[in-house]
Amino acid sequence: MSINADKPHRWKADIAASVDLFNKWFLAFAPKAYRETRLETTKQVESGLLLTRDLTAITPEVLNEHPGILPILRMATCPPLARDRLVGLADANKSLVLSLERGRIAVRMSPAALKENLERVCGTVKTMLDVDIFPWLEGKRAASTDERYRASTIVADRLCGAVSDPIIRNAQEKRQLALIGDYLERNGYKLKQHPASVPLSDMAPATYAFRMVVVAGESHKVNIPVDVVVQPKRPSADKIPVLIEAKSAGDFTNVNKRRKEEATKIRQIRATYGKKSRFLLFLCGYFDSGYLGYEAAEGIDWIWEHRIEDLEKLGL
């Protein structure tokens, strides 16, 4: 039995309620999440400045030993450089730059080629350093503690601005999982991780797990990450638990990007565990009727966060 997918007459009101709930949360908690991330990022930037002797020693050797500082160096230029722009300006190997961004060095590159690429990256950064926020560079003097901290906060703001959406999305996901967990605990469920190597049907009744890997596929096995897996107190006949994907969105324009992935997930799950497998979305935010219609057509149902008690209809 469908919960919301077969009730289009309610979608308009639910969309409005979902948008209102997301906006209320965003105004109350998003600034806090952003500030906390900025504070931690400021500490990381300060460490990066110290590693480069306050940007006076941006060398291939330093970058080789501490590749993770590259994002900091990109945000220390005027204007701040996107990865691809840095690759183009430095005529650097793109795979190497992407590897540096992940905090490691590309191992398949010869030592000579590696050094040459690192020199070009360092040279480009040094040429474009933003001397307005690093005043000690023009004066060729040591940076004061206050100057270093002030500059670090500016660079941290640039870094956080570039990843503000993921910061908000991660905070919202944690909140959604906590809400589901609280609901389940109130109803007598216990958090208990279930190993991916153990069949889903062996999951203990009245238990749930977060961020679990579900193995699907027959000839070709794939690992499908699922946010919440719940085995009801009274399991279904096939003993396959309920699978829930938490989703939030801060605008209507980006919600359709991953809907094909969700459709692929449910096809793989049902091909492996049967057509009656229950895979649902837990929605909060900007999900329009076009998105909902697509999901419903793919056989995907959903629970609205503002009406979390609909989980009862799953026997939870």
C-alpha positions in Angstrom: 0.0 0.0 0.0 1.4 3.4 -1.0 1.8 6.1 1.6 2.2 9.3 -0.4 3.0 8.3 -4.0 -0.6 7.6 -4.9 -2.1 10.8 -3.3 -1.2 13.6 -5.8 -4.2 15.6 -4.4 -2.1 16.1 -1.2 1.2 16.9 -2.9 0.7 20.7 -3.2 0.0 21.1 0.5 2.8 18.8 1.5 5.3 20.6 -0.7 4.4 23.9 0.9 4.7 22.4 4.4 8.0 20.8 3.5 9.5 24.0 2.2 8.3 25.9 5.3 10.0 23.3 7.6 13.3 23.4 5.7 13.3 27.2 5.8 12.6 27.3 9.5 15.5 24.9 10.2 17.8 26.7 7.8 17.3 30.1 9.5 17.7 28.6 13.0 20.6 26.2 12.5 22.4 26.7 9.2 24.4 29.7 10.4 25.6 27.7 13.5 26.7 24.7 11.3 28.5 27.1 9.0 30.2 29.0 11.8 31.4 25.7 13.4 32.9 24.6 10.1 34.5 27.9 9.5 36.1 27.8 13.0 37.6 24.4 12.2 38.6 25.5 8.8 40.3 28.6 10.2 42.5 26.3 12.3 43.4 24.3 9.3 44.3 27.4 7.3 46.6 28.7 10.2 48.4 25.3 10.1 48.8 25.7 6.3 50.3 29.1 6.7 52.8 27.9 9.3 53.8 25.0 7.0 54.6 27.5 4.3 56.3 30.0 6.7 53.4 32.3 6.2 53.4 31.8 2.4 57.1 32.7 2.0 58.0 29.1 1.4 55.6 27.7 -1.2 57.8 25.1 -2.6 57.5 21.7 -4.4 59.0 20.1 -1.3 56.3 21.5 1.0 53.5 20.6 -1.4 54.9 17.1 -1.8 55.0 16.6 2.0 51.7 18.3 2.7 49.5 18.0 -0.5 46.3 18.8 1.4 47.2 22.5 1.7 46.5 23.0 -2.0 42.9 24.1 -1.5 44.2 26.7 1.0 46.7 28.0 -1.5 44.1 28.3 -4.2 42.0 30.4 -1.9 45.0 32.6 -1.0 45.2 34.1 -4.5 43.6 37.1 -6.1 41.1 36.1 -7.4 40.7 32.8 -5.7 41.3 29.9 -8.1 39.1 27.0 -9.0 40.8 23.7 -9.5 40.4 23.7 -13.3 41.6 27.4 -13.5 44.7 26.5 -11.6 45.3 23.5 -13.9 45.0 25.7 -17.0 47.2 28.6 -15.7 49.9 26.3 -14.4 49.7 24.0 -17.4 49.7 21.3 -14.7 48.6 17.6 -14.9 44.9 17.6 -13.9 45.1 14.2 -12.3 47.9 15.4 -10.1 46.0 18.5 -9.0 42.9 16.4 -8.2 45.2 14.0 -6.2 46.7 16.9 -4.3 43.2 18.1 -3.4 42.5 14.8 -1.8 45.6 15.0 0.2 47.9 12.6 -1.7 50.4 12.5 -4.5 49.9 10.8 -7.8 52.1 7.7 -7.6 52.3 6.9 -11.4 54.2 10.1 -12.3 57.9 10.0 -12.6 59.9 12.1 -10.0 61.1 14.5 -12.7 57.5 15.1 -14.0 56.2 15.4 -10.5 58.7 18.0 -9.6 58.1 20.0 -12.8 54.4 20.0 -12.2 54.7 21.0 -8.6 57.0 23.8 -9.5 54.5 25.2 -12.0 51.7 25.0 -9.5 53.7 26.7 -6.8 54.9 29.4 -9.2 51.3 30.2 -10.3 50.2 30.5 -6.7 53.1 32.7 -5.7 52.5 35.0 -8.6 48.8 35.4 -7.7 49.0 35.7 -3.9 46.5 38.2 -2.5 48.9 40.7 -0.8 45.9 42.7 0.5 45.1 39.9 3.0 48.8 39.0 3.6 50.3 42.5 4.1 53.6 41.1 5.5 54.5 39.8 2.0 54.9 43.2 0.4 56.7 44.4 3.5 59.0 41.4 3.4 58.6 41.0 7.1 57.3 38.4 9.6 53.6 38.1 10.1 52.1 39.0 13.5 49.9 36.5 15.3 46.9 38.8 14.7 47.7 39.2 11.0 48.0 35.5 10.5 44.7 34.8 12.3 42.9 37.6 10.4 44.2 36.2 7.1 43.2 32.7 8.1 39.6 33.7 8.7 39.4 35.3 5.3 40.8 32.3 3.5 38.5 30.0 5.7 35.5 32.1 4.6 36.5 31.6 0.9 36.9 27.8 1.5 33.6 27.5 3.3 31.8 29.6 0.7 33.0 27.2 -2.0 31.5 24.3 -0.1 28.6 25.9 1.7 26.0 23.7 0.2 27.7 20.4 1.3 28.1 21.9 4.8 24.4 22.6 5.0 23.5 19.3 3.4 25.6 17.3 5.9 24.1 19.1 8.9 20.6 18.5 7.6 21.3 14.8 6.9 22.6 14.3 10.5 19.4 16.0 11.8 17.1 13.8 9.6 18.8 10.6 10.7 18.6 11.7 14.4 14.8 12.3 13.9 14.3 8.9 12.5 16.4 7.3 15.2 14.5 9.1 17.9 11.2 8.0 16.4 12.3 4.4 16.3 13.7 4.4 19.8 10.5 5.8 21.1 8.7 2.9 19.5 11.0 0.2 21.0 13.6 -0.2 18.3 17.4 -0.5 19.1 20.3 0.7 17.0 22.3 -2.3 15.9 24.7 -2.4 13.0 24.1 -5.3 10.6 27.2 -6.6 8.7 26.9 -6.4 4.9 28.3 -10.0 4.8 25.2 -11.3 6.6 22.0 -11.7 4.6 19.5 -8.9 5.0 16.8 -11.4 5.9 18.8 -12.3 9.0 18.6 -8.8 10.5 17.2 -9.0 14.0 13.5 -7.8 14.5 13.0 -4.4 16.1 16.5 -3.1 15.2 17.8 -0.4 12.8 21.1 0.6 11.3 22.5 3.8 9.8 24.5 4.2 6.6 24.4 0.5 5.9 25.8 -1.1 2.7 23.2 -3.4 1.0 24.6 -5.9 -1.5 22.5 -6.2 -4.7 22.8 -7.7 -8.1 23.0 -11.3 -9.3 25.8 -11.8 -11.8 27.4 -8.5 -11.0 27.3 -7.5 -7.3 27.1 -3.8 -6.3 27.3 -2.2 -2.9 24.3 0.2 -2.4 24.7 2.7 0.5 21.4 3.1 2.4 20.9 5.8 5.1 18.5 3.8 7.3 17.7 0.1 7.4 14.9 -1.0 9.7 13.7 -4.5 10.5 10.1 -4.2 11.8 9.1 -5.9 15.1 7.0 -8.2 12.9 9.2 -8.8 9.8 7.5 -9.3 6.4 7.1 -12.7 4.9 10.5 -12.4 3.0 12.1 -10.8 6.1 13.6 -8.0 4.0 13.8 -4.8 6.1 12.6 -1.4 5.2 15.2 0.8 3.4 15.0 4.5 3.8 17.0 7.3 2.0 17.2 10.7 3.7 17.0 13.6 1.3 16.8 17.4 1.7 17.0 20.2 -0.8 17.3 24.0 -0.4 15.8 24.9 -3.8 13.7 23.4 -6.6 16.4 23.6 -9.3 18.7 20.8 -8.1 16.3 18.1 -6.9 16.2 16.3 -10.2 19.9 15.6 -10.5 19.9 12.4 -8.5 16.5 11.0 -9.1 17.8 8.6 -11.8 20.2 7.2 -9.2 17.3 6.5 -6.9 15.4 4.8 -9.7 18.5 2.6 -10.4 18.8 1.8 -6.7 15.3 0.5 -6.4 15.6 -1.5 -9.6 18.7 -3.2 -8.3 17.2 -3.8 -4.9 14.0 -5.3 -6.3 15.8 -7.4 -8.8 17.8 -8.9 -5.9 15.3 -9.0 -3.0 11.9 -9.1 -4.8 9.3 -6.7 -6.2 7.8 -6.2 -2.7 11.1 -4.7 -1.3 10.3 -1.4 0.5 12.6 1.4 -0.5 11.4 4.9 0.6 12.6 8.5 0.7 12.5 10.7 3.8 12.0 14.2 2.4 12.4 17.7 3.7 12.7 20.8 1.7 12.1 21.8 -1.9 10.7 18.8 -3.8 8.2 19.8 -6.5 5.4 17.8 -8.2 7.7 17.0 -11.2 10.2 15.3 -8.9 7.4 13.5 -6.9 5.7 12.4 -10.1 9.0 10.9 -11.5 9.6 9.0 -8.2 6.0 7.7 -8.1 6.3 6.5 -11.7 9.4 4.6 -10.7 7.6 2.9 -7.9 9.3 4.9 -5.2 7.2 6.1 -2.2 8.2 8.6 0.4 7.7 9.9 4.0 7.5 13.6 4.6 9.6 14.8 7.5 6.8 17.1 8.6 4.6 14.0 8.9 7.1 11.4 10.3 4.2 9.5 11.9 3.5 8.0 8.5 6.3 5.6 9.4 3.6 3.8 11.3 2.0 2.7 8.0 5.2 0.7 7.3 4.5 -1.3 10.5 7.3 0.5 12.4 
